[in-house]
Amino acid sequence: MLSKVPEVTLYFWIIKILCTTVGETAADLLNENLGLGLTATSLIMSVLLVITLAFQFRVKAYVPGVYWLAVVLISVVGTLVSDNLTDNLGVSLTVTTPVFAGLLAVTFAAWYVSERTLSIHSIRTVRREAFYWLAILFTFALGTSAGDLTAERLDLGYWVSAVVFGALIAAVTAAHLRLRLGAVLAFWIAYVLTRPFGASIGDYLSQPRGDGGLGLGTVGTSMLFLVTILALVVYLTVTRRDVAAAEDGDGDGTVSLPAA
């Protein structure tokens, strides 16, 4: 198979952060605003994710529409996994955060033992793709727990949390570019950090002013970011910019964050 994932360009990180924001606001929209509840919302989104991943596994190369739909859905499901543990089962965020970190570490360990690489440029077999999507699920669940922990339990607030996680992403990027931090390690650290970064932005935009947000609401925020994601995915589908970069390896400087 050809590579099943996009090249890590500036577009990759922009859409990924937008997906994390949608994951946070869409989960709140379905659960609270539409009154579906956590259980029903989790079931519906999980079924949609399974169907989308079935299509993703069937295609023989990276297809922007299918791939990014899977990322949007897995961001919602990852959020719901964390929310179910904390809201329905009463598990503390101080517990779920290290648990998800441990599960992600176990996934990476099993992936490396099996395939001898964690690079996303090697996603050309079904087994590697399975490890890839499992790791992504745990990054979203971990990012949700870590973001909620800093914003709510540590009482930093949404915009302060966004600044903190943004600074951490910048530090990882600098370490990769200046201090020779390995590309694969830097990529996955940045991937985890973009989840609470995007979620904090989403919460800041959508939550009421009395709760520290701007009061745009989950509907408005979700639609704004979904339309932006759709526009970028259509652009990439037409121009194939993230596919061309992966094929010719021209190093044209479009990568703004670590590329694994």
Secondary structure, DSSP 8 states (H G I E B T S, - for coil): ---SS----HHHHHHHHHHHHHHHHHHHIIIIIS--HHHHHHHHHHHHHHHHHHHHHHSSS--HHHHHHHHHHHHHHHHHHHHIIIIIS---HHHHHHHHHHHHHHHHHHHHHHHS---GGG--SHHHHHHHHHHHHHHHHHHHHHHHIIIIIS---HHHHHHHHHHHHHHHHHHHHHS---HHHHHHHHHHHHHHHHHHHHHHHHS-GGGTS---HHHHHHHHHHHHHHHHHHHHHHH-HHHHHHHH----S---S---
